[in-house]
Amino acid sequence: MQSLEELNNVLLRTEREAYDELQAARKPAVEYFEKKPNNRSFIGVKRLGVLDEQLFTRAV
């Protein structure tokens, strides 16, 4: 039981470190696009594992 708790703590710490890294990278990116004079940029975000079905229907 104790080893499971230790594993859980390690996983939580690793997740938090990854989250902090992402936030540190996100902040300058957001600031850059907010200050960009031509603010017509579009940034798309996809979920991991989600496919764009239109690409496959065009190929067929």
Buried (B, 14 or more C-beta within 10 A) or exposed (E): EEEEEEEEEEEEEEEEEEEEEEEEEEEEEEEEEEEEEEEEEEEEEEEEEEEEEEEEEEEE
